[in-house]
Each structure stands twice: as C-alpha cells, then as structure tokens.
C-alpha cells in the first residue's frame, strides 16, 4: 500500500518502497481493466435483453 511504501522510504529502505509502489501500480491497473470489462459485459447484456424483448 501507499502507507507501506512511505514507511519503507522513511526507514531508508528504498528497494522495499519501490516494490510496494510497483505492487500498487499493478493493483490499480488491474482494477481499471476489470471495471472496463464489467462495463462492456453490462453493455452486451443490455443489447441481448433488448434483442430478446423485440423478438417477443
């Protein structure tokens, strides 16, 4: 987490701080990709629901 990175940096452990920042960046990127995918899935499900409604 950000707090762990700051704490490591204050203790003078630069490598640990960099590792924490790298993990934080990966988690943030993964989260945004998941949100994007879920939005797309929601959009596709809406299109399918509309198509089924017009068939009836």
C-alpha positions as a Markdown table, in Angstrom:
| # | Residue | x | y | z |
|---|---|---|---|---|
| 1 | Unk | 0.0 | 0.0 | 0.0 |
| 2 | Unk | 1.0 | 3.6 | -0.2 |
| 3 | Unk | 1.5 | 3.8 | 3.5 |
| 4 | Unk | 3.9 | 0.8 | 3.4 |
| 5 | Unk | 5.9 | 2.5 | 0.6 |
| 6 | Unk | 6.1 | 5.7 | 2.6 |
| 7 | Unk | 7.1 | 3.9 | 5.8 |
| 8 | Unk | 9.8 | 1.9 | 3.9 |
| 9 | Unk | 11.2 | 5.1 | 2.4 |
| 10 | Unk | 11.3 | 6.9 | 5.8 |
| 11 | Unk | 13.3 | 3.9 | 7.2 |
| 12 | Unk | 15.7 | 4.3 | 4.3 |
| 13 | Unk | 14.7 | 1.0 | 2.6 |
| 14 | Unk | 14.4 | 2.3 | -1.0 |
| 15 | Unk | 14.1 | -1.2 | -2.6 |
| 16 | Unk | 11.1 | -2.1 | -0.3 |
| 17 | Unk | 9.5 | 1.2 | -1.1 |
| 18 | Unk | 9.9 | 0.6 | -4.9 |
| 19 | Unk | 8.4 | -2.9 | -4.5 |
| 20 | Unk | 5.4 | -1.5 | -2.7 |
| 21 | Unk | 4.9 | 1.1 | -5.4 |
| 22 | Unk | 5.2 | -1.5 | -8.1 |
| 23 | Unk | 2.5 | -3.6 | -6.5 |
| 24 | Unk | 0.3 | -0.6 | -6.0 |
| 25 | Unk | 0.6 | 0.3 | -9.7 |
| 26 | Unk | -0.3 | -3.3 | -10.7 |
| 27 | Unk | -3.3 | -3.4 | -8.5 |
| 28 | Unk | -4.6 | -0.1 | -9.8 |
| 29 | Unk | -4.1 | -1.2 | -13.4 |
| 30 | Unk | -5.9 | -4.5 | -12.8 |
| 31 | Unk | -8.8 | -2.7 | -11.1 |
| 32 | Unk | -9.3 | -0.4 | -14.1 |
| 33 | Unk | -9.2 | -3.2 | -16.5 |
| 34 | Unk | -11.8 | -5.2 | -14.5 |
| 35 | Unk | -14.1 | -2.1 | -14.4 |
| 36 | Unk | -13.7 | -1.7 | -18.1 |
| 37 | Unk | -14.5 | -5.3 | -18.8 |
| 38 | Unk | -17.6 | -5.2 | -16.4 |
| 39 | Unk | -18.9 | -2.1 | -18.2 |
| 40 | Unk | -18.6 | -3.9 | -21.5 |
| 41 | Unk | -20.3 | -7.0 | -20.2 |
| 42 | Unk | -23.1 | -4.9 | -18.9 |
| 43 | Unk | -23.5 | -3.2 | -22.3 |
| 44 | Unk | -23.6 | -6.5 | -24.1 |
| 45 | Unk | -26.2 | -8.0 | -21.7 |
| 46 | Unk | -28.3 | -4.9 | -22.3 |
| 47 | Unk | -28.1 | -5.4 | -26.1 |
| 48 | Unk | -29.1 | -9.0 | -25.6 |
| 49 | Unk | -32.0 | -8.1 | -23.4 |
| 50 | Unk | -33.2 | -5.5 | -25.9 |
| 51 | Unk | -33.0 | -8.1 | -28.7 |
| 52 | Unk | -35.0 | -10.6 | -26.8 |
| 53 | Unk | -37.6 | -8.0 | -25.9 |
| 54 | Unk | -38.1 | -7.0 | -29.5 |
| 55 | Unk | -38.4 | -10.7 | -30.6 |
| 56 | Unk | -41.5 | -11.2 | -28.4 |
